[in-house]
Amino acid sequence: MTKNPCENIIIGGNGFIGTYITELLTKSGNSSRIIDSHAHADSQAEQVAITIGPECNDQELKSAIAGKRIFILVGQIKPDFNEDYELAALKKLFSCVDFKMTRQIIYTSSALIYGDTKKPAVETDPINPVDSYSRFKSKSEDLCKMYFNQKTGINLLITRLSNVYGGVKNRGFIGLIINKSKNEIKPTIDINGDGKQTRDYIHVIDVANAILSIAGNEVNDIVNVSFGISWSLLEIIDKFNNLSPNNIHTNIKGNLLNEVKQSRISNQKLRDIYGYTPAISLDRGLELSLL
């Protein structure tokens, strides 16, 4: 039997970004249900332990995701990432959405789908994914649009996130150097390429606040969630070493990579239309990460 719809369903709510979104929703008094492969007993939100995948039981999944607003935070990059499996998991998830109960779908995509950008990419720019993860996100966006078009009556919000960092669950480059600094006596990190490849880094607290700011408008839209400034890997290392007593040493590999070299992402729509300006600078974010 289908559960009564919860105000918010956070699929992947115990993950890196989901933890912060759930906390903000709980603090604001919104009822929330976390769907995750592992339940956390210390969370104030209702927990349902389900691994989203093509093998999910339809009735169990339909009951679990009965909600007015569904945040989809699964399908993020991980060591065992498998595109075919993740796309099949999304199809299963989308097929179980109750169109009468659901008011809004929020899907977290990646700003890296723009490819190399000489000027800050805006949401209307063509996309040019160059690696497997970016191509997966592009295909996922297409799936979202196919299942949740305007005829369904469900608002579809796609947020294209730049590189998110901060917090102990972060698997990205900044998370890697922080963990090395804390756990190794003389930490050294291998830098693929020449280290001059750039990314826009935004703190996870800003990401959670930005997503909720946009989602509150119940719109059909695609919105970049970025800080608006890009830094190279070597610049990140320099900034980190200026703050940390245990400096990171680099080993420049110089190998050729099939990845975005220069990523610049505009957050003008986020600021001008949705009224959210990221507040945590990279320096402050690194300080917070070292606490």
C-alpha positions in Angstrom: 0.0 0.0 0.0 1.3 3.5 -0.9 2.3 5.7 2.0 0.7 9.1 2.5 2.8 11.6 0.5 5.6 13.2 2.5 6.4 16.9 1.8 9.9 16.0 0.6 11.6 12.8 -0.6 15.4 12.9 -0.6 16.7 10.1 -2.7 20.3 9.7 -1.6 19.6 11.8 1.5 22.4 10.3 3.5 25.0 11.1 0.9 27.3 14.1 0.6 24.9 16.8 -0.6 21.7 15.0 0.6 22.8 15.2 4.2 22.9 19.0 4.1 19.6 19.4 2.2 17.9 17.1 4.7 19.3 19.1 7.6 18.0 22.4 6.2 14.6 20.9 5.5 14.3 19.5 9.0 15.4 22.8 10.6 12.7 24.6 8.6 10.0 22.2 9.8 9.4 20.4 6.5 8.5 16.7 6.7 11.1 14.7 4.9 11.7 11.0 4.0 15.2 9.8 3.1 15.5 7.0 0.6 19.1 5.6 0.8 20.8 2.3 0.7 21.8 2.7 4.4 19.6 4.3 7.1 21.2 6.6 9.7 19.6 6.3 13.1 20.7 9.8 14.1 18.8 11.6 11.4 15.5 13.3 12.4 14.0 12.5 9.0 12.1 9.3 8.3 14.4 6.7 6.8 13.7 4.0 4.2 16.7 1.7 3.3 16.4 1.0 -0.4 19.2 0.8 -3.0 17.8 2.4 -6.1 18.4 0.1 -9.0 16.7 -1.8 -11.8 16.2 -4.8 -9.5 14.0 -2.7 -7.0 10.6 -4.0 -6.2 8.1 -1.7 -7.9 5.5 -1.6 -5.1 8.1 -1.1 -2.4 9.7 1.8 -4.4 6.4 3.4 -5.3 5.4 3.4 -1.6 8.8 4.8 -0.5 8.8 7.7 -3.0 5.2 8.8 -2.4 5.9 12.6 -2.0 5.0 16.0 -3.2 8.6 17.0 -4.0 11.4 14.5 -4.9 15.1 15.4 -4.8 17.2 13.0 -6.8 20.8 12.9 -5.7 21.8 9.4 -6.8 24.0 8.5 -9.7 27.0 10.5 -8.5 30.6 9.6 -9.4 32.1 6.7 -7.4 34.8 4.1 -7.9 32.3 1.4 -9.1 30.3 3.8 -11.3 28.5 2.0 -14.1 26.6 4.1 -16.6 24.3 1.4 -17.9 23.3 0.4 -14.3 22.8 4.0 -13.2 20.6 4.8 -16.3 18.6 1.7 -15.7 18.2 2.7 -12.1 16.9 6.1 -13.1 14.4 4.6 -15.5 13.1 2.3 -12.7 12.8 5.2 -10.4 11.0 7.4 -12.9 8.5 4.7 -13.8 7.5 4.4 -10.1 6.8 8.1 -9.6 3.1 8.8 -8.9 2.1 11.6 -11.2 -1.0 12.5 -9.1 1.0 12.8 -5.8 4.2 14.4 -7.1 4.4 18.1 -7.5 8.1 18.7 -8.3 11.2 16.7 -9.4 14.7 18.2 -8.6 17.5 16.4 -10.4 21.2 17.2 -9.7 23.2 17.2 -12.9 26.8 18.4 -13.5 28.1 21.6 -15.0 30.9 19.7 -16.6 28.4 18.6 -19.4 29.2 22.0 -21.0 32.7 20.7 -21.8 35.6 23.2 -22.2 34.3 26.8 -21.7 36.4 29.9 -22.7 33.7 32.1 -21.2 31.3 31.4 -18.3 28.8 28.9 -19.6 25.1 29.8 -19.3 22.1 27.5 -19.3 21.2 28.1 -22.9 24.7 27.2 -24.2 25.1 23.9 -26.1 26.5 21.1 -24.1 29.6 19.1 -25.1 30.3 16.3 -22.6 33.8 14.9 -23.1 34.0 12.1 -20.5 31.8 9.2 -19.5 30.4 10.8 -16.4 29.4 14.0 -18.2 27.8 11.9 -20.9 25.9 10.0 -18.3 24.6 13.3 -16.8 23.5 14.5 -20.3 21.6 11.3 -20.9 20.0 11.5 -17.4 18.8 15.0 -18.2 17.2 13.7 -21.4 15.5 11.0 -19.4 14.1 13.6 -16.9 12.7 15.6 -19.8 11.2 12.6 -21.4 9.4 11.4 -18.2 8.5 14.8 -16.7 7.5 17.1 -19.5 5.0 19.9 -19.0 2.1 17.7 -20.0 2.6 15.6 -16.8 1.9 18.6 -14.6 5.1 18.0 -12.6 7.6 20.8 -12.4 11.1 19.6 -13.4 14.1 21.4 -12.0 17.5 20.4 -13.2 20.5 21.9 -11.3 23.9 21.7 -12.9 26.4 21.7 -10.1 30.0 22.8 -10.5 32.6 21.0 -8.3 31.2 20.6 -4.9 33.5 20.4 -1.8 33.4 20.6 2.0 32.5 18.0 4.6 33.9 14.5 5.4 31.9 12.7 2.7 33.4 14.7 -0.2 35.2 12.4 -2.7 36.5 15.2 -4.9 39.9 16.8 -5.4 39.6 19.0 -2.3 38.3 16.2 -0.2 41.3 14.1 -1.3 43.9 16.6 -0.3 42.3 17.3 3.0 42.1 13.6 3.9 45.8 13.1 2.8 46.8 16.1 5.0 45.0 14.7 8.0 46.1 11.1 7.6 49.6 11.2 6.2 52.8 12.5 7.7 54.3 13.7 4.4 51.3 13.8 2.0 51.9 13.7 -1.7 49.3 13.8 -4.4 49.6 12.7 -8.0 48.3 15.4 -10.4 47.0 14.2 -13.7 47.8 16.4 -16.7 49.8 19.6 -16.0 47.7 20.7 -13.0 46.5 23.8 -14.8 43.1 22.4 -15.6 40.5 24.7 -13.9 37.2 24.0 -12.1 34.6 26.1 -10.4 34.5 25.1 -6.7 31.4 25.7 -4.6 31.0 24.7 -0.9 28.3 22.1 -0.1 26.5 24.5 2.2 26.0 27.0 -0.6 24.9 24.1 -2.9 22.2 23.0 -0.4 20.9 26.5 0.2 20.9 27.3 -3.6 19.0 24.1 -4.5 16.3 24.8 -1.9 16.1 28.5 -2.9 15.4 27.4 -6.5 13.1 24.5 -5.6 10.9 26.8 -3.6 9.7 28.4 -6.8 8.2 25.2 -8.3 9.4 26.0 -11.8 10.4 24.1 -14.9 14.0 25.2 -15.4 17.7 24.4 -15.7 19.9 26.3 -13.3 23.7 26.4 -12.9 24.7 26.2 -9.2 28.3 27.5 -9.1 30.4 30.0 -7.3 31.3 31.8 -10.5 35.1 31.7 -10.2 37.4 29.0 -11.5 40.7 27.8 -10.0 43.4 25.4 -11.3 44.4 22.3 -9.3 47.8 23.9 -8.6 46.2 27.1 -7.3 44.0 24.9 -5.0 47.1 23.2 -3.6 48.8 26.6 -3.0 45.7 28.0 -1.2 45.4 24.8 0.9 49.1 24.9 1.9 48.8 28.5 3.0 46.2 27.3 5.5 47.3 23.8 6.6 50.3 23.0 8.8 50.8 19.8 6.9 51.5 20.8 3.4 50.6 18.7 0.3 53.4 17.9 -2.1 52.6 17.4 -5.8 53.7 14.9 -8.3 52.9 16.3 -11.8 52.2 13.3 -14.0 51.9 15.2 -17.3 49.8 12.5 -18.9 47.2 13.4 -21.5 43.6 13.1 -20.2 40.2 12.8 -21.7 38.6 15.5 -19.5 37.6 19.1 -19.5 40.6 21.4 -19.4 39.0 24.8 -18.6 35.6 24.9 -16.9 34.0 28.3 -16.3 30.4 28.4 -15.1 28.0 31.4 -14.9 25.8 31.7 -11.8 24.0 34.8 -13.1 20.6 33.1 -13.4 21.0 31.7 -9.8 21.7 35.3 -8.5 19.4 37.4 -10.7 16.3 35.2 -11.0 16.4 33.1 -7.9 18.0 35.5 -5.6 20.8 33.3 -4.2 24.4 34.4 -4.2 27.0 31.9 -2.9 28.5 33.2 0.3 31.4 30.9 1.1 34.6 31.9 -0.6 37.2 29.2 -1.5 39.5 30.5 1.3 36.7 30.3 3.9 35.6 26.9 2.5 39.0 25.5 2.9 39.2 26.8 6.4 35.9 25.2 7.3 37.1 21.9 5.8 40.1 21.9 8.0 38.2 22.3 11.2 
